[in-house]
């Protein structure tokens, strides 16, 4: 089966700036594909090229096995998208917005169906309120409803959780999972939040400065048995001596004064904690960090920023 | 295409700002009508001061609905381009500013279709504004002031048009004005493509129209044959030509005639050329444009 999206050697230059530099990747049917990178890494530029908002400087994009340049209309009929902010017509109601974009998609959709779509994102009771009275979370949900109204096969969401509160983020996450698992849609979701991608994506691509850093299955890139645990203790010397003669010595990755970093499986954390407590180590704080986060930082130039900030 | 046009019109007429123009035109027309109703004679005396000593002028007959409509059109057709720019300058730039342009462009319609629908909607708005103006300026004036033969002053000569020979001239004049104002709409539309908020194109359109109108009206021999004939503003008021009749050997206006129809048609041709030029450049530019808003 051909990939849903096949991008080959995609480039976009803005004068002397290389926003996207020779990017190649493919997305298969049914994937929830995470597109990860820090702000300015080239995610939005790539997505805009996929949606024909920006013309590539060179490179090829195929969607549903068709060339985007020559089959634009055909492809976009089967694509729904939310691009960064959920900008809609503020002076129109939610119902007017969704019905307007449904008509633009070429679909004849009944009023009942449109209201059902609003119901699915929890906006049915505010269907006839003007969008300018909506909160950011409501606008984001309406944006998603607009993207899905014509039942697209491919859903592209560019930073869909930007500016949302924790409940809003959870709602969007659940919606993406539902689209993938129940409705069997292919979803491309970009984010600079690693934790979000990790929770919803099965495959992902990390980009930095417009270039591909790594692409693959999330499970392959992120080993759950290799979590980083950061301990801060009060009695540093006692801790050093305790660890020195224990089985935990091999797990210790790094020590920086009173902070000790261990690499271990999540289920091992209570045992370490008990061991240290039994040997008189007073633990001030215990934090877990995914190795993927370090992996991400090590791959991207964000690492340089973090180090510069720490220094 | 018709579906897109409907959508664009729906958006235009759902915006409160669209109705500012209709309100402004109604207010201006009613103010002029009210002034002429109560002090029209003084206005005509001022207008005919050169000949009032030689002739007995029947002011009550002259001040009729047709003349009032002509006075209104003469005054307003210079201001209306500003109101047209308010909407036409917003059709693309306003969407870029709201962020809705990127959503529109991701829909399965070609950019050319989208632009044609947007320009089409601007033209429909222009025509509706003119119909509104016609209803108020012509029909309301006919109701308030009655109808009679119409006197028109031209080059110190008064020309009389029979009351049965006027209405078609107004229809033609409004049709011409629709083309003239669509030229302004096309200019605002073109400028709208290059901006991310509507203030720029609106102000730029108004500035260009004002500067070119001044240039068109200035009596500088150097410009008369070199620049002026090619400025669209030089042709915007050619609608008046529909009210100038041919005269017979006795100096009487020939019913149903137009003094210089080829000149009007030439002006129309120039305006259409500008419309085609502005819209074509707008479409080509928009097709190549990266939507970054």
Interface residues (C-beta under 8 A of the other chain):
Chain A: X48 X51 X52 X53 X54 X55 X72 X73 X74 X75 X76 X77 X79 X81 X83 X85 X87 X88 X89 X90 X91 X92 X96 X100 X101 X103 X104 X105 X106 X146
Chain B: X3 X4 X7 X10 X11 X14 X15 X16 X98 X99 X100 X102 X103 X104 X105 X106 X107 X108 X109 X110 X288 X290 X291 X292
